[in-house]
Every structure is written in structure tokens, then in C-alpha cells.
């Protein structure tokens, strides 16, 4: 399943927040480490600075011998951490001098920056200079190389991206499943359920999935009851209609009843036609959509249907014209296409003006085959275009036209059962154009 926009929004937001926190924390730790251990080879605290001040004063005013006597006496009472090193790197009282600490002290003494008080260069009365410093005497004698600040940034970025991706996936995945379930429900799959697809979550998203399943179950029950009622009522009407036709046939034997009987038979026939269309619509809406479709070349099929409808058109003083360039292969079921296109063409012939022609065009497009049926009638109002496919709906100004308002509803159900779509738009120059789109083979 492709990652949706919600995933990326959550991912970017959380990644940015975690990234900033990681960089800030890593930078603070690194800076504190640098300040606390700026130079672990040297001891630069206040005690070392005071000892260096005393040794410098002794050397400057008493000379090397005075400094040596003072250091020996101080070192006898307590180990003296301060070293006094001449230009040869030798301590005045012969103590070992750590090479790393000596190198670091010399580099600091020759730098342009301010020299710490714990490191001093003092000239004796004899003119020779001595370097005073205190080596770091902590138990850790080896300091590993300091990690680069870029390492802290990289570690924070990787952790942020991993946590952000996991959190965004965890939140957006069930929402994508809910979106797909809503889409399936809108397409008429009333048996869709989503609670089992989002795992064993126990949060608001899981509650939403439970509510969706309850809603879908209720809708399925209501729609099923409506279809069953429509189907049962239609069947129940067929029996009295048959008896009504039989009674009218018996009464026709008396010539005095001819006019009344003609009216009874006409209304019974009209009612019979309506019940037949209701049954057709109920059967189409009850289809599961799992019937196999057939691969057909629609130019030849539609041309044959148009030829059959031409007789009806000529009898009503109208014409029908077909255009199509084969091949135009689509996946359909012939009986469904016949119902849909027959109702659409019949509807166009009823509304097109006398002396005009109904145009039927088959056009192959990328991914689909479009069948357009265009009449030259009054068209429909914009607010009626979305409603003319509903059962028993009659557009404004069509009350005097024969029909029950079921033809386009049957056409829509038949095309939907083939996986296609149907729509209606007002054509330029007047009239209505109904477009049927079927999946290409």
C-alpha cells in the first residue's frame, strides 16, 4: 500500500522535533565535555595556579637554588604536583617529566592566547627561563580520541528518522485501511468490514474501526431489507395483474364494455411494464459484482443495437446515427450492456425533437471505452443532472413524457455491475449527452 500524505506529515513533523532535540542534547553534551576536559594532560585548577605563583616568586627573587630547596621541602611533606623544567626538559629536582604534558605546556606557552595561571614561564636571576606547570595526575592515564561533533549529529539524525518512520507508519497505516474501506462502501460493497484489518489496537483508531463496522452492518441490513421489500412487492403485484388481464378478457366478450375494458387493459399493461422494470432494477442492484466479464469489440455490438433501435426511431419520426472506429475492446456482460444502452437510447429517442437524429459514438480511450448518446431535446437543469439516475425521479418539464423514471437508474446499475461509470451533461447547442465508460480490455 503506498504511503499517504498523513504518513509524510507525521514523519516530517516528528523527525524535525526529534532531530532538533537530538542535535541540541548532543551539542550540549559535547560542549560540556569540551569545557570539562579541555586539556586532560594538564592540571589547570586553582590549587595548581597558587602553587605556580609561589614557585614563580621563589625562582624570580631567590634563584634556582632557592626554588630547588623549597620544592624539596614541600615535596617531602606532600607530593608536589608542580614541575619546574628548564630548556632541556629536565625538572629542577630530578623528577620524571611526562612528555605529553610537557609538549602541551610548551605549545600553550608559545601560543598567542592568554596563558593559564597554572602554566608560567619564569626567568631566573641567572637569565635562564623555566617552565612551570602541573601534569594531570588523575587515575585515567589514557584519553581516547574525542568523538567528532558530526558523529553526534549523525547518531541523532538516524535515531530521529527511525522513530519518526515507525510512529508515522503506526498511525497512518490503519487510517489508510479505513479510507480504503470507506471507498469500498461508497462503491456499493456493503459487506466490507475493517476492524479485523487494523490489528489488535486499543485506541481511538480501533474504536473508529468498530463504529465503521457497526455503520456498514446497519446500512447493509437496511439496503437489503429495502431491496427484498421491492422485490417481494413487485412479485406480489404480478399475480393480481395477471388476474386483471384474465378478467378483462372475459368482459371483452360483451361489446358494451369495450371502452372500459380498453382503459383497464392499457393501465394494466402500463403497471405490468413498471413492475417489470422494478424487478429488473432490483435484480441489478442485488448483483455481487463477482460475475465474470467478457471481452467484446463494442463497435460491432453497439452498431447492432443501434440498427435494432432504428426501426423504433423511424416510427416516431426520428433518426439514429452511429459512429465508431474499431477496434474498441472492453470487458462487459452482453445482457447488462444491452439493458443499459437500450434504456439510454430509448430515453434519448423520447426526448429528442421530431426530425432530429440521436447520435451514438463509440470511442476507445486509454484504460476505457466511452459510449456517448446525444439527443437534441431540451436537456436537463444543472440541479437535475445528478438526480436523473435515481429511481422514479422525473426531471422538471417531463411529466407529459411516457415513462416511470426507471430507465436511467437501470442503466446506471447495469454499467456499475460491469465496473463502469455513467454520467450526463448538457451538450453544446442543446440536448443531453449521456456517457457510458467501460473498462478497456
N, C-alpha and C positions, 0 to 999 in steps of 0.2 A: 504494500500500500504506500503510495507516495506521501511524503511528509507535507503536511498542510501549513498554512500561514500561521496558525496559532502556535505550532511547534517552533517555528523560527522566531516568533516574537518572544516566547518564553525563553528560548535558548539564548537569544542575544541579550535580553534583559538580565537573566540570571548570570550569564557568563561575564557581562560587564561588571555587575555588582561583586561577584566573587573575584574577578580579576583585579579590581581596584583594591579590594580588601587584602588579597594575597600580596599584591605589589607593595601596599602600604606596610603590612606586617613584616614582609621580608626586608624591605628597605630599613624599617626601624630596627630590626634585629641586627642587620648588617652594620648600620651606623653605630649602634650601641657597642657592637663587637669591636669596631674600629676605634671607638673612643676609649673603651675599657682596656684594650690591648694594643694601643697604638704602637708601642715598641717593647715587646716582651723580653728583649735581650738586655734591656737596661732598667734599673730601678730609678724612677723619677719622682718618687713621692716626697712629701715634706721632710721626713727624717733624713733622707739622703741629701736633700738640699741644705739642711742645717749642718750636717757633718761636713759637706763640701765647703761651706762658708768658714768653719773653724779651721779646716786643713789649709784653705787658701790664705787665711790671715797668718797662720803659723809659718807657712812657706814664704810668704811675701816679706814678713818682718824678722823672722828668725833664721831663715835659710833652710837648706836641705837637712842638715844635722838636727835642727830643732824639730822639723817635721818627722824625721825618722824616729827620734826619741818619743815624740808624742804618739805616733802610731803604734810603736811597740808597747808603750804603757797601756794605751786604750785597747789594743788587741789582746793584751794579757788578761785584762779584766773581762772582756767580752769580744767575740769575733767582730772585727771591724769590716763592714762591707765595702768601704770606700777604698779605691786604688789610686795611687799616685804614680803615673807611668811617664818615663822620660821619652825622648825621641826614638830610642831603640826598642821601646815596648817593654821595658823592664820596670817592675814595681820597686819602690824605694826600700822596702823591707823584704824583698825577695819572694813575695807570694806569686802563685801562678796567675797568669792573666788570660782570661777567656778570649780567644782570638776573635770570635764573632762579636762579643760585646765591645772589644777594642776597636774593631773596624767600624761598628755602628757609631761609637762615640766620636771617633775621628771624623767620620762623614758629617756628623751633626756640627762639630766644631768648625768645619770648613764651609758650611752652608751659609747662605745669606740671611736665613731666617733668624728669629730670636732664639738664643741658646737657653735651654732649661737651666735653672739654678743648680740642679744636681750634677750638671756637667760644666766644668770650668777649666779654662786654660790659664795657668798662673806662671809668671816669670819669677824665678828665684833671684836673690841679690847677686848671684854669680852670673846671671844673664841667661841661664838655661831654662827652657819652658817645660812645664809638667802638665799632663792631662789628668784631671781629677774626675772620676766617675765611679758609679757603683753598679756592678753587674747584677742582673736579675738572679736571685738565689732561690726562686720557688722550686718545688719538687719536680715540676714538669720541665725537663731539660730540652725537649724537642717540641717544636711547634710546627704542625703540618701547614702546608701552604694554605693561605686564606682562599676560600671559595670566591669566585667572581660574582659580582652583583648580577650579571646576566644569568647565572645559574639559578639564583633565587627567582628572578623574573620568569625563567622558563618553567621552573617547578610550579610556580603559582598559576601560570597560564594553562599548563597541562591539567592541573587539578581542577581549575575553574571550568575548562571546556568539558572535562569528563562528567563533573557533577551537573553542569548545565544540560548537557545532552541527555543524561539519564532522567533528570527531572522533567525536561520538556517532553521526552518520549512518554514518560509515565502519565503525564497529564493530557497530552494531545491524542494518544492512541485511542482511548475509549471515546473521546469526542468525535474522532473520525468515524468510528463504528456507529455511533449514534446518528451522525449525519447521513451515512450510507443507509441506515435503517429508515430514517425519515424520507429519504429519496425513494426507497423501495415502496414505502407505504403510499407516497404520493402517486406512484405509478400503478397502484391498484393491488399490490401484493399484501393483502391484509393478513396473511399468515406469518409475516415477519416478526421475529422476537429478538431482543438484543441483550437481555440480562445474562444469558449464558455465554455471550461473546466477549464480555468485558471482564471475565475472570472473577476471582473471589474478593473483589474490592469491598471495603466497608466505609464508603464516604458518600459525599453528595452526588458524585457522578453515578455511583451504583444505585442510589435512590432514584435518580433521574431515569436510569435504565428500567428500574422496576415500574415506575409510573408510566413510562412509554409502553411497556408490555401490557399493562392494565388498559391503557387507552386503546392500543391496537386490538386487544381482545374484545373490548366493548364495541369498537367500530365494526369488527368482523361479525360479531353477533347481530348488530343492528342491520348491517347491509345484507347479511344472509337472510335475516327474517323478512326484510323488505323484498328481496328477490323471490323468496319462497312464497310470500303472500301474493306478489304479482303473478307468479307462475300458476299458483293454485286458483286464483280468481279467474285468470284467463281460461284455464281448463274448465272451470265450473260454468263459465258463460257459453262455452261451445255447445253444451248439451241443450240448454233452452233455445239456443239459436237454431239448432237442428230441428227441434220440435216445432219451432215457429215456422220454419220453411215447410215442414210437412203439413202443418195446419193450413198454411196459405195455399198449398197445392190442392187440398181438399175443398177449400172455399172457392177456388177459382172455377170449379165446376158450375157455379151459379153465375151467369153473366152479370147479374145486378151488382155483384160485389167486385167487379173488375177494377174500378178506380181505387177503392180502398186497398184491395189486395196488391195492386202495383206499388202503392205507397209503403205498405208493410214489407214487401219483398225488397224494395230499394233501401229502406232503413236497416232491415236485417242483413242485407249484403254489406252495407257500409259498416255495421257493427262487427260483422264477421271479419272484414278486412282489418279493422282496428285490432281485434283480438289476435289475429294472425301476426300483425306487426309487433304487438306487445310480447307475444310468445317468442318471436324472433329476437327481439331485444333482450329478453330475459335469458335466452339460451346463450347469446353472445357474451353477456356480462358474466355469466356463470362459468365461462371457459377459464381454465387454469393457465393458459399460455404455454403449456408444455407440448401441444400438438406439433408434430414435425412440419416444417415448411418445405415447399417445393421450389426448385429453381425454374423460373419461367422467363421467356422473352416477351416483355409486356407490349411491345409494339403490335405484334400479331394478335395477342389476346385482346387488347383494348380495341383494335380495329374491328375484330369480330363482334364485340359487344356494341360498338357504335353502329355497325351495319344492321344489327337487330333492332336498335332503337330508332333507326332512320324511318322505318315504317310508321311508328307512332308519331314521329315528328311531322311527317308529310300529312298525316291525317288531321293534325292540329294546325296546319298552315305554317309550319316552321321547318327549319332545316338544321342539320347537324353536320359539322365538318371535322375531319380528323387529320392531325399532323403528327408525324413521328419518324425518327431516323433510327432504324435498328443498327446494331443490337442494343437492347436495354434490358439486361437480365436483373431480376430481383428475386428475393425469397418471399413467397406468398403461399396462401392456400386459395385455390381457384374459387371455391364456393364463397369464401369471405370476400375476395376481390369482386366477385360478381354481385354480391349484395350491396357492397359499398358503392361501387361505381354505378350500378343500376339505379340506386336511390339518388345519387348526386346528379346524374344525367337527367333522370325523371324530374327532379326538383328544378333543374335549370330549364327544361322544356316547359314547365308550368309557368315560370316567371318571365321568360324571355318574350319580347314583344312579337306580335304576329308579323310574319315576313322577314324576321331576323334569323340568324343562324347561331347555334350553340357550338362553340369551339372546344375541341378536345385535343390536348397536346401532351405527348409523352417525351420527356427529356431526361437523358441519363446525366447524372451529376456525380462528383466524387463522393463515394460512400452511400449514395442513394439514387433512386429513380423517382422523378416527380411527374405526377399526372395532374394536369390543370384542366378544369372545366369552367368555361367562362360563358355567361349568358349576357343578354342585352336588355335586362329588365331594370326595375327601379333601384336595385341594390338594397342594402340594409343600413340602418343608422349605426354609428360607431358603438353606441352602448348596447346594441343588439348582437354585434358580431361574436361576442364571447358567449352569448346565451342561446344562439340558434342550434347548438348541438345538444342542448338539454331536451329530455323527453317532454312532449306535449307543449313545447314553447312555440308560440306563433309570433313572428315579428310584427311590429306595428304596420297597419295598412295591408295585411294579407288575410284578413278574416274572410274575404269572399273567394279565396283560392281553395280548391278542393284539397283535403289532406288532414292529417291528425297531428302533425308536428313531430313525427317519429322517424321520418326518413333520414335526416342528418344524424340523429342520435344513433340509429342503427349503423350508418356508415362509419361513424367515429368508433363504435365498439368493434366493428369488423376490422378496421385498419389497425386499431390498438392490439387486437389479437394477433396480427401479423408482425407486431413490433414496429409499426409505423406511426405517422402523425397526420392529422388533418387540420386545416385552417381555412379561413375565409377572409378575403379582403375585397374592398370595392375597387373595381378595375377603372383605369383611366378611360374617360369617355363614356362612363356609365356601365351599369351592370355589376354582377358579383362574380368573383373568381374564387373557386374552391380548389385548394391544392392538396393532393394526397401524396405523401412521401413514404416510400417503402425502402427497406434496407436492400442495398445492391448485393448481388451475388458475385 
